[in-house]
């Protein structure tokens, strides 16, 4: 299967990102034809300091390599290094109605939160995302639950193009993880873990051991003492059980039995140690890669070269079908 997925360069990667999407990337590259992208153009929908953005892109590449994305098995590149992304986005925008874009949940939420920055990019974000995916004849896109609506509009755009101009694009499937697609905040276990919230509300993949212990031990739990998975009545303890299960492979039922008579503090202490042990190889690899700038540059150069060659095959067909004069 041809797999494509992307991640914005801004913010620290946390366990919600990892369990909800990135862990799938690492697994898919063992058996599928994978392309992974740092989507720096998407990040421009909010004001960015240019120097900070360049640094953030490089850091995000290092993070992806540190958690197991392998450039020998996958194509890893930066979105802006492949010009066909924006070319196809413009073409697809002519097939996408304003009404469709205005109905997008993420657009409405971001526009409400950023009333002083309601730029056109926020509105057309889903079209660029569709271009990212369709450009490579992608068959499957591993994403978290919050991106499901974007995949729906991507399929709609592909269908519309194919109906008007002839079969050109694959209609990609949305690949949700079996579990962990929605890891919740440690401070407010009724909402999704987010890197834009207070750092105490999430575990960053490269947090130091003491920071992990502190965050887990202060995580919000629930009234009572029973350790039982019940997201409706016990969202805090249920979130911790889910994280524990996903990080070490034990079923939630096993964990309920293990901690039945031990209390919340024992569960938290054990979970903190599991997280520290599991994330230690990531921290070690990150520190190694931070001193290998030329190696990172070469990975991105080769990734962009491979991605561009694939993108141009699609764009030649798209230009021809839409009636643009060839210049070969």
VOFI-216734 format. One record per atom (N, C-alpha, C, CB): z, x, y. Coordinates in pm, whole numbers, plus 50000, padded with zeros to 5 digits. Glycine has a CB too. Layout:
residues N
ZXY...
//
This chain:
residues 328
500005008449881500005000050000500005008850125501224990550000499235005050225499245012050353500385006650439497875010450427501305015750475502515012050548502485018150687503785016650472502855010150788503025015350924504305009650984501795011951014505045017951055506175012951133506455022751246507435010951044507105017751350507405026051466508815024151515506435023151578509285033551597510625032951654510575038051797511625041151569511295031351886511355035852025512185048752035511955024852116511875057352132512585070052143513945068952210511745079852218514205057752277515425056652356516635052752271515235046452467517795057852309519035054152242519275061852114519045039452212520535062452073520905069451951520605060851828522395073251954520075066951725519825059851600521165057451531518855067851507521415044851493522685041451430522475036151289523435031151515523575033351221523455029351081522735015951065524845028451018522765007551168522004995051163520514997751158522334986351283520025007151242518625011251239518265016951102518325021651349519155025551052518885032350925518825022550809519945042950898519865014250795519925004950682518904993650696521324999150670518584989850821517664978850843516204982650835517924972950974515864995550858514454999250859514195013450807513904998050999514855023550866514485037450839514695041350693515275046650927515725036050631515945038850488514755034250406517235032050438514165023050446512945018150378511795027950395512535004250432511675033550516510585043250540510655054450438510665048950684511855059850422512045071250332511705067350188513495076450339512075055150150511775050550014510295047849995512575037849983509645041450091508225038150079507345050550069507795029850197507715061350137506855073150137506765079850000507365083250239507665075949910507605081549775506455075649694508925079149702506035063449728505035056449647503845051049725505685045249575503965050449860502915043949939502295053450041503475031750009501225048750103500495056250205501095052750340498945053050201501955061450394502795057950509502415065150639504225060850477502555057550749502395062950884503595058250966501035058450949504265067751032505435064551113505265070351253506725069851047505665062551352505295065651490506495063951584504145056651534506645073351677507595071751787506835064951900508215085651833507215052551931506415044352022506875046252167506525029451983506475057652225506895060952361506285051852467506545075152391505095046352441504475037352539505275024352551503025034252498505825019552440506655007552446507905009952531507055003252304508395022152530509615025252605509405024052756510095039152571508165024252801507875023852944508075010153005506475028352969508365000052925508594986652980509904986053059508624976252868510764996253044511934997453130511835010853202513274996253047512385011953324512265024553400512815036453321513005023353534512055047453322512445059453248512405071653339511535061553125513355080553321513275093653385512295102053303514695100453394511205106953362510165113953284510685125453198509115119353376511545133853256512065145153179512955140453065512845154653270513755130453093514645125052988513845118552877515635114853048512745111752912511915105252810511265115552719510845096552876510725126152778510105136652695511125142552597509515147752784512335144852647513395150252562513765140252452514635153752646513825127452489514205117052392513175115752281514375103552463511895117152314510835116352212511015127652111509425116952277511215139952162511405151352072512645149451985511515164452152513715144352044514945142051969514765131351861516075138052063513985121051892513765110351794512965115651675513035098451858511995124251701511235130451591512175138451502510105139551647513065146251564514035154151488514945145051406514875162951582515365133851464516215124451391515495118951267516635112851483514235115151284513475109751171513325120051060512085104951218513025132351097512905142950998514255145550930512375155851063515325144551007516655147350955517115137150850517655147651068516665124650863517115114250769516155112750651517265100950841515095120850646514275120950526512815117650540514835111750434512325114550661510875112750676510225126450655510505106850819509265126950562508685139550518507225140450562508795141050364506885149650653505505150750700504515154950592505425160550812505015159550478504135162850366503755150250288504815172950272504525139450307504275126950235503805115750328505525122650162504115116850457503785106450555503115112750675505055098750597502415104450752501885108750881502895104950987500475102350910503445114851057504425112651163503815117051295505755120251134503795108051394503135111351520503755103451635501635108451512503325106851756503775100151878502655090951926504165110451988503005078651958502035068251994501055072552104502775055852040501555078352210500695081852324499735093352293501545085652443499925100152180499025110952141497735105752078499725120352044497675092752054496485086651993495975075752089496805080651850494935079052164494475070452274493965056852227493385077452351493575055852101493035043252051494055031752051492515045251910495335034952054496365024452058496185015652182497785030652057496025022152297495905014352421494525007952434496175023352542493505014452380492165008552384492124995552304491115018452329492674995852183492664983852101493574973152161493094987151958494694977252221495604967552282494884959552392496834974652341494064966352472493314959152577492354949052516492544969152666491654953252413490694944252349491404932152289489904951752241492514934352221493234923352159493884914252263494294928752064494204919752380494814911352484493854900652533495274920052601492554902952518491574892952561491474881452461490204899452579492134882952347492144872452245493514865852232491724878252110494434869152321495814864452312496154856152436496794876352298496684844252413496964835352527498284838652593496964820752481498384835352721499634837152795500754828952731499444833052943500414816952686501424808252625502074814552504500814795052585501264821052419501804827752301502824838452340500674834152219502454846252441503314857352482504584852352551502544866752575504454842052629505624836652701506624830052606505174826552806506164826052488507064819852390507834830052307506274810952299507484842752317508144852952236509624854052273507444866652252510474853252174511924853252198512374865952269512674851752067511894877552226512354890052287511914890952433511814902052210510714885652465510264885752604511214877452690508824880452616511544865452643512404856652720513784862852741512534843052651514314869152637515634875452648515614887252744516114880052510514584895852732514514907752818514234903852963513434917352768513384893952983513084889453119514324883553186511954879153117515154876553108516374870653162517384881653197516984860753060517474891853114518434902553138517984911953251518654910553011516664913253268516124922753366515254915553469515304933753295515894907053548515134899053643514424907453749516044889153711514964919353776514334928053875513194936353816515374937253937512994935253685511974943453619511144935153522512624955153544510654923753566509824915153481508364919653491509984900153522508084931553439506734937153450505814931553343506784952453440504514933453364503514928153272503634934353133502114930653327504154946653127504324953252998505294945952907504794967253018506354940052965507304932252885506594920552818508464927152972505664914452894504934902852841503934906852734504224895652954503214917852757502134921752665502574931452556501004928052744503854934352552504424943052448503944939352307505944942352453503954926352269503534922952133502064926152104503764908252108501214926352206499804929552184499654944452153498954925652308500384952852224500354967152194500924969752055501144975252299501974962452019502544963951884501524959651779503844955751870500794948851806499754944451713498684955151697499104931151761498314961451810497314972151805497824983951722496944976851947499084987651742499684998551663499474996251515501194999851694499694983951473499674980551331498244978851278500464967651307497444971151349496104967751301495154979651304495524956451383495434989051392494565000751408494375008551279495135009951514495385008051190495345016151069495145007750942496625024051056494644995350959494424986450845495694985450760493234991550757496804984050831498124983550768498254971250679499214983550875498844973550562499074962350468500514957550469498694966550327501454966350504502854962550506503604969650617503514965550372504514962350684505294967850795506784965950768504894961250930507514976650736508964975350716509684974550850509504987250634510344963350875511044961251002512344953750979510144953451100513194953651082514384945451080514034931051113515424950751178514994922151094514764907751113514304904351255516024900051082514764911951354514454908551493512984910551528515304916851585512244917551442510824919951469509914910351393510454934151432510484900851320509674891551242508674883851325510574881951170509074879251444508164871351528506984879751576508914865551648507224892551601506134901351643505094903151532506684914951685505544903251409504604904351297503794891551280505344907651167504414880251311503694867551305502544867251405504644855951331502784871651528501724871551628500664882151595502304874051769501074892951531500104903051486499124896951386500834915251423499664889451291498784882851193497894872351260499624876151081498444865151356497644855051427496474861651501498524847251527496744872851566495694879951639494634885151543496284891651721495064890551430494104895451330493224884151277494844902151213493834872751247493064861151200492044856751304494004849551166492484856351430491594851851538490404861351555492384850851670490684874351550489594884151563488634882751446490174898651570489174881851325488334880951205487474868351206489204881151079488054857251255487304844651259486164845251361488234833051291486404852151474485414852451581484354863251559486084854651713484754874651508483824886051502483494890651360484394897551579484084884551259483874888951122485044897151072482584897151112485214897450942486354904050879486434918750920486254903050727487494922050993487684935551045489074940951015487434935851194490084932451033491464936851019492134931050895492244933051143493024938950838493934934150734495044926150801494514946150649495484915350739496624907550789497884912950721496444892050763498684920650793499804927850729500974918950689500314938550821501644923050583502854916150538504064922050610503024917250384505064913550633506344918150687507244922050571507004907150775507754934250572508594939250463510034940450511508064952850412510824930050487512234930350523513014937250412512774916050548514074944550446514924950250341515654939050267515944960250401515984941650140516664931450060518024927950120516844936349916518674937850176519974935650241520114945650353521174936850140521004942750447521244952350554520294951150670521174965950501519434940750669518494939150779519224935950908517484928250747520444931250896521204927851016522644932451003521154912751042522854945451021524204950851029524764947051165524214966451009526024942751167526594937151290527474947051364527404924751257527744943851489528554952151578529974953651524528574946251718530534965751540531904968051499532894961351593532184983151492532484959151718533354952951818533194937851825533084958951954532014933051794531744918651797530904915051676531034914351930531534912751561530794910751435530054897451426531744911651321529834891251539528994879251541527634882251602529694868051620527434894851644526124898551697525654911751637526174899651850524374914051644523744925651582524244938751642522224924751597524384948951557524704962451604523554967251692524944972351485523874972151812522824976051906523194988951977522584964952008522214997851991522445010552060522615008852210521295020052033522284997052262522444994652406523854989952440521434984252453524694987552339526064983152362527014995152374526524973852248528284992252392529335002352395529235011152270530734995752406529245024552285529165033552168530205030852061529295047852214531335024752099532365021452001531945010151908533645017752071530845003251942530404991851862529464995651750529734981651951529045008351745528135012651638528485026751589526685012351688528035029751468528145043251413526785049851427528615042951263526685059851515525445067451527525295076451404525435075951659524055078551362523825086251239524325100651250522345086351207524445105551374524825119551392526195120951460523765126751473526995110251453528375110951502529165121351424529055097151491530105127651493531005137051426532025129351342531735146151531532585135651238533525128751148534665121551219534095138651052535275128051318536425121751386536005109251463537095131751481534795109651519534295097951591534065086251494532975101351666533565089451376533335079051274534665072751232532595084951149535655081251205536965075951164537545066751272537945087551135537475071351396538045063551506537365050051521537925071351637536035049851512535285037351530535565027551416533785040251537535605032551295535835023651180537265018351181535555031051048538235027051210539625022651208539925012451318540545034651222539135012851427539355003351536538384991451530539205010251670537564990651425536614979751412537334966251402535724981851288536764956251465537344942751464537324937051322536574933351561538454931651280538494924751150538814909951175539564931351053539554903851085539794889451096541264886351071538894881650998541664874151100543034870151069543234869950917543344856251131544464871450876544744871750733544634885750676543814862550659544834887050548544804900150482543804900850366546184903650430543214889650330542334889150213541014896150240542084874550171540634905050148539354912050160538334904350076539454927050112537574896250148536614887350081535354886150168537244873250056534204886150103532934885150176532654870550207531774891350094532774867150336532504853650383532074854750530533774844250366530764856950555530284859350692530644848550792528814860850689530784836250747531114825450839532574826050884530824811950775533474827450789534904827050819535514840850844535634820350706534924851050784535474864550798534344874350833536204868950667533744872850952532574881150987532894896050996532014876551118534094899551047534444913651062534554920850930535734915051137535354915550839535554922250710534284921350625536744915950634533524910650641532264909250567531264919850611531654895150588531234922950741530344933350792530724946950735530374933650946532014949850730532464962650674532144963650526533984964450696532314952750452531964952750309530474955050289532394939350243529664948850374528204950550364527814965050389527474941250462528364970950495528064984950526528474993950410528774989250656529674991650358530204999650246529244998550127531644994750206528854986450093527984984149979526644991149995527754969249959526064990250113524764996250137524815011450140524194991050267525945016950182526055031450194526365038250061527105034950294527075031349969527405038349844526895031549718528895039849834526225020049731525585013849616526445004449534525095024149529527735003649562528574994149489528284979949537530074997549508528354970349446528154956449486529354951649567527944947449362529134941549648530214935949727531304930249637529684924949821530904924349525531894919149429532804930349377531184912149311532214941949348533014953349302534014957649409532094965249265533544957949533534424962149643535554952249666533614963849772535254939449652536304929249664537394931449560535714915049650536974934749439537954937349333538724950349361537244938249195538004960649405538624973649430539724973049536537554983649472539484964949640540424964549752541244951649758539664966249882541234944349650541884931149647543324931449694541834925649507544074941449655545494941949690545834953449787546324943349564544824959349849545054971649927545064969750079544004981649893544514958750129544574956250272543434962350352545854961450325543334957950477542234962050564542234977050594542314954350694543404982750617543484996950653542915005850543544935000950683543215002550418542715010550305541195009550295543365005750173540654997650316539204995850314538565004150425538834980950330539115003350544538545010750657538595025850634539295007250786539735030750585539865045050561538845049850458541285048450513538675042350351537725045950247536285045250300537895036650124535975034950378534635033550434534305045150527534505020250509535285049050609535055060250700534685072850622536315062850785535375075450512535085087550432533715086550366536165089550325533335074550322532005072650263530925075650367531845058050209531115070750489530155073050595530055087850631530525064950719531185094350643531195108550678530455116650572532645113750692530745113850445530095121150334528605118450330530735117250201528195105950348526785102250339525965107850455526635087150333526565107950574525835112150694525855127250718526405105050815526725134450648526835148850669525505156350652527865154650574524695153550546523405160550535522475157850654522715156450407522545146050712521725142950829522135151650948521865127950866523425152950972523915161151083523515175851064525455160051095523625180550939523285194450909521815197250935523635197850763520945188050888519495189650907519125188851054518735178950827519765179851129519465178651271519735191751344520285167351334520885197951316521235210451383520225221451351522645214951343519745221551227518745231651188517445229551266518475230951036516975217051274515685214151337515705215751488515265200151303516865214551550516945215751696516545229551746518345212451743516545239351657516165253051696514745256551650517155263151639513975246451603512625249151550511565241251629512545245451399511495244151757510605236751847509135237951807510785241551989508685249851772507275251851736506915244251609506965266751718507845243751515507635236251391507465221451420508825238451295508295216051509508205201851546506865199151615509375197851639506475207951706505195206251777504015206151680505005217551879504065214651579502975215151482502925202551397503125227551392504075197251360504115184751285503445173551366505565180851250503785172751495503215162251580501725164351605503965161551712501325176651618499905179751639499085175351517499705194851666499565178951398498845175251277498905160151253499435182651156500045154051285500175139651269499205132051358501605135251299499105136351485498185129851579496725131751536498385135351720496405143351483495045146051437494665136751322494915160751393495565135151226495295126251112495215111751156496395127851005496155107651243496165093751290494915090651372497435091051374494495099951456493315097751541492055096051458493125109451638491935103651352490725102551269490655088851202490695113651163491805083451161491845070151101491615059351206493185067851030492215061251323492085051451431490635050151477492975055251549489935061151484488555060851534487635053351439488045075151555487905053851311487105046151214487205031351245487575048951068488435026551269488635012451302487985009051435490125009051307488155017851536487655014651670486135014351677488185024851770485465022351600483985021751597483535007951552483405032551503484225002551452483874989351401484234978451503484604986651268485394979851567485824969851666484864969651785487264972951714484504981251837483584981951952482254975351917483344996651995481754978451799480474972951755480544957751745480064979051621481604952651684481734938251662481924930551793482894935451569482584936951891482824930152019481654931852116484104935452083480644939552076479434940652157479404951952257479234928252228480294961852242480274973252333479184983052292481644980252337478544988752392477424997952367477955011052310476615000552497477425015552197477875027852134477445040052212477345028651994478235050752202477885063352271477905075252176478865065852387477695072052046477725082951947476555092351967477705077251803
//
